[in-house]
Amino acid sequence: MTATAQASDVSSDLRSHPVSEKAITASVRSRAPVTVAIVAGEASGDILGAGLIRSLRLRYPRARFVGIGGDEMIAEGFHSLIPMERLSVMGLVEVIGRLRELFQIRARLMDYLLATPPDVVIGIDAPDFTLGVEERCRKAGIPTVHYVSPSVWAWRQKRIFRIARSVDHMLTLFPFEARFYEEHQIPVTFVGHPLANRIPFETDTRAARIDLGLNPDKPVLAILPGSRAGEIERLGALFFETALLLQDKRPDLQLIVPCVNAERERQVRALADAMAVALPLTIVRGRSREVMASADVVVLASGTATLEAMLLKKPMVVSYRVSPLTFALVSRIVKISHVALPNLLAGETLVPELLQDDATPEALSAAVLERLENETERSRLHQAFTRLHLELKRDADERAADAVANLIESRRP
């Protein structure tokens, strides 16, 4: 095939996915197979990895993607050597019981990567696991990228030295993170957040309710206690206790809960049955974004879901509980005043954060009622969330793929 024919072929591939001229050039130049190793440790990383794979495949049509990933990445043709759920564990204390298995997984992964070196290794989030992989790969001469900055600006800032040893290029989702790496002379690209591109600025709440089988004319409270069994055990009961307190004050309220899989669905149903929740309850498999889109207010665990709720312009109440020992340890070393992403991005308290001992059914129900009934507050939040949405809408998949492709090409013969 001639270079002209290749360029024409690539242009047709990209017609519905506009990318930069340098990306098209890289794709034409890189018809030779490329192997990209990616390690993602949880659902949010799986989503980021899937978007990155799609954009990299436009540049490298014959690329092979391998490592550890979830269903989203596998759907894009990714080969996962180990089930991603084996890496999903939260909390300092909780991880201790899994240390042996985690070390075994990392050893198996490293044996594979060093025996068949890829063109680049990309760790997505899960820094306690992925940075160790990246450091060993970089020492072996394999280019490394870390996607999603650890919160070094908030706690354990000395980790920046390990990151500098481990990472050839850092990809950050938020602008304040990129500035931190620039100050430490670590190559970095602020890519924005992929969800800011995928979620429209206006949400059709009524359509989401109809699609989910809800009454479109009655208010909806979405409950998202998390995707892990431990989170549902700690937060599911708390959130349903909150619903019980709301029954008398808002008997018109509908409840809806998304569950990541059949096992979590059974766990949530058992909790609801045991607590005899009388409000209409809908439990769905997956579809968490649609669930949040249908809601007037979202009660949820702190984490990436708070960003998604913000982009959907939904008032929310954020909560979390961990073991008392984990909370005591973390409280000593965390140096930030907020944990919810909307608050971190805004630099002020936009949404309530009810954590640990402050996370009571009484406090949560009062916060939910305020956000259900205060139209002025709802309007203020919508404006603030729209402003933050604009800041994060940067075509993150494409920016991340450009940075990775540039690193690959700079190291190829």
Beta strands, then each sheet from edge to edge (+ up, - down):
strand 1: 35-40
strand 2: 64-68
strand 3: 79-80
strand 4: 120-124
strand 5: 144-147
strand 6: 169-172
strand 7: 188-190
strand 8: 220-224
strand 9: 254-259
strand 10: 281-285
strand 11: 297-301
strand 12: 316-320
strand 13: 353-355
sheet 1: 3+ 2+ 1+ 4+ 5+ 6+ 7+
sheet 2: 10+ 9+ 8+ 11+ 12+ 13+
end
